[in-house]
Amino acid sequence: MGIIMQVLQLLPALIVAIKAIEEAIPGSGKGEQKLEAIRQVLISIDASVGDLWPKIQGVIGVLVNVLNATGVFKK
């Protein structure tokens, strides 16, 4: 349950990071670079994020899919 709470607490920051990186690097086909940028930023802030990265990466995938499906990100 502790890992769930840790990742859920990151949700607002992840959404802000996803939107910021999408604004900085618009367009499709650059998902891997965008994901890596978010990973590097988070790890540079707190290296312990590396332990949670597989979970965070999955959450980012879900969030990006939702943002795409709801039209927040225009393709």
Rosetta silent file (secondary structure, phi, psi, omega in degrees, C-alpha in Angstrom):
SEQUENCE: MGIIMQVLQLLPALIVAIKAIEEAIPGSGKGEQKLEAIRQVLISIDASVGDLWPKIQGVIGVLVNVLNATGVFKK
SCORE:     score description
SCORE:     0.000 S_00000001
   1 L     0.000  -29.341 -179.604    0.000    0.000    0.000 S_00000001
   2 H   -62.214  -40.818  179.694    2.944    2.328    0.634 S_00000001
   3 H   -66.406  -39.850  178.884    4.050    2.247   -3.005 S_00000001
   4 H   -59.003  -46.396 -179.061    0.503    2.996   -4.151 S_00000001
   5 H   -65.545  -39.435  178.842    0.359    6.069   -1.936 S_00000001
   6 H   -60.834  -46.140 -178.060    3.792    7.248   -3.055 S_00000001
   7 H   -69.888  -41.099  178.862    2.836    7.062   -6.713 S_00000001
   8 H   -62.321  -34.429  178.113   -0.614    8.584   -6.167 S_00000001
   9 H   -66.785  -23.402  178.654    0.974   11.528   -4.385 S_00000001
  10 H   -82.371  -12.294 -174.293    3.018   12.138   -7.529 S_00000001
  11 H   -51.161  -51.622 -179.898   -0.046   12.336   -9.802 S_00000001
  12 H   -58.789  -41.472  179.728   -0.436   16.150   -9.803 S_00000001
  13 H   -67.806  -37.530  178.671    3.282   16.630  -10.464 S_00000001
  14 H   -64.877  -42.005  179.078    3.259   13.980  -13.193 S_00000001
  15 H   -62.691  -44.125  177.495    0.343   15.647  -14.967 S_00000001
  16 H   -61.369  -44.015 -179.284    2.139   19.003  -14.840 S_00000001
  17 H   -64.217  -42.990  179.848    5.356   17.375  -16.109 S_00000001
  18 H   -62.178  -46.307 -179.721    3.565   15.567  -18.946 S_00000001
  19 H   -64.831  -39.971 -179.202    1.831   18.758  -20.082 S_00000001
  20 H   -65.823  -43.273 -178.579    5.056   20.773  -19.820 S_00000001
  21 H   -70.162  -34.410  177.266    7.099   18.289  -21.840 S_00000001
  22 H   -66.307  -37.000  177.263    4.320   18.045  -24.451 S_00000001
  23 H   -69.276  -38.844 -178.569    4.356   21.832  -24.761 S_00000001
  24 H   -73.522  -34.891 -178.838    8.142   21.904  -25.001 S_00000001
  25 L  -128.994   78.763 -176.320    8.311   19.011  -27.492 S_00000001
  26 L   -73.028  160.627  174.054    5.001   18.964  -29.387 S_00000001
  27 L   102.305  164.134 -179.923    3.916   16.288  -31.798 S_00000001
  28 L   -94.208  170.233  178.885    3.695   12.554  -31.958 S_00000001
  29 L    84.990    3.747 -178.942    6.461   10.034  -32.521 S_00000001
  30 L  -121.433   21.351 -174.674    8.651   11.446  -29.764 S_00000001
  31 H   -58.895  -41.257 -178.876    7.138    9.569  -26.837 S_00000001
  32 H   -63.940  -41.030  178.915   10.315    7.765  -25.812 S_00000001
  33 H   -66.991  -39.959  179.172   12.279   11.023  -25.666 S_00000001
  34 H   -65.427  -43.808  178.672    9.507   12.729  -23.704 S_00000001
  35 H   -62.443  -43.398  178.872    9.286    9.834  -21.262 S_00000001
  36 H   -64.393  -37.345  177.788   13.050    9.817  -20.784 S_00000001
  37 H   -62.204  -44.433  178.424   13.035   13.572  -20.160 S_00000001
  38 H   -63.158  -42.829  179.587   10.458   13.148  -17.394 S_00000001
  39 H   -60.130  -46.707 -178.877   12.453   10.263  -15.895 S_00000001
  40 H   -63.854  -40.510  178.503   15.674   12.286  -15.878 S_00000001
  41 H   -62.366  -48.568 -178.528   13.970   15.310  -14.326 S_00000001
  42 H   -62.660  -43.087 -179.421   12.402   13.220  -11.559 S_00000001
  43 H   -68.177  -34.004  178.295   15.626   11.364  -10.820 S_00000001
  44 H   -68.651  -26.288  177.026   17.612   14.611  -10.767 S_00000001
  45 H   -79.786  -42.433 -177.948   15.201   15.911   -8.132 S_00000001
  46 L  -150.943  106.879 -176.070   15.155   12.722   -6.061 S_00000001
  47 L   -59.266  -24.717 -179.139   17.298    9.705   -6.967 S_00000001
  48 L   -68.260  -13.630  176.131   15.000    7.379   -5.006 S_00000001
  49 H   -61.172  -28.294  179.377   12.419    7.876   -7.768 S_00000001
  50 H   -55.056  -34.908  178.864   14.493    5.389   -9.750 S_00000001
  51 H   -67.487  -31.097 -178.656   13.166    2.604   -7.531 S_00000001
  52 H   -92.936   -5.131 -170.840    9.593    3.584   -8.372 S_00000001
  53 H   -52.286  -44.757  179.923   10.223    4.277  -12.052 S_00000001
  54 H   -57.000  -38.735  177.981    8.542    1.130  -13.468 S_00000001
  55 H   -70.021  -44.424  179.817    5.339    2.036  -11.606 S_00000001
  56 H   -61.991  -41.250  179.503    5.608    5.723  -12.511 S_00000001
  57 H   -60.471  -42.145  177.144    6.197    4.833  -16.157 S_00000001
  58 H   -63.357  -41.835  178.652    3.001    2.786  -16.191 S_00000001
  59 H   -64.391  -41.915  177.940    1.040    5.626  -14.611 S_00000001
  60 H   -59.866  -41.405  177.547    2.432    8.071  -17.169 S_00000001
  61 H   -58.866  -44.750  178.198    1.242    5.738  -19.927 S_00000001
  62 H   -62.194  -47.259 -178.399   -2.265    5.715  -18.471 S_00000001
  63 H   -62.440  -43.453  179.667   -2.299    9.502  -18.079 S_00000001
  64 H   -63.405  -42.181  177.720   -1.047   10.128  -21.620 S_00000001
  65 H   -60.244  -43.193  179.215   -3.686    7.770  -23.009 S_00000001
  66 H   -65.884  -44.093  179.916   -6.412    9.593  -21.099 S_00000001
  67 H   -64.335  -35.977  174.984   -5.124   13.007  -22.144 S_00000001
  68 H   -67.952  -47.100 -176.104   -5.026   11.843  -25.772 S_00000001
  69 H   -65.098  -31.755 -178.293   -8.490   10.254  -25.616 S_00000001
  70 L   -91.698    1.345  176.132  -10.089   13.314  -24.065 S_00000001
  71 L    83.349    8.408  177.585   -8.536   15.691  -26.575 S_00000001
  72 L   -63.725  -42.800  175.265   -6.243   17.498  -24.161 S_00000001
  73 L   -98.678  124.925  178.310   -3.360   16.651  -26.489 S_00000001
  74 L   -91.191  131.854  179.322   -4.066   17.446  -30.113 S_00000001
  75 L   -95.946    0.000    0.000   -2.450   15.126  -32.644 S_00000001
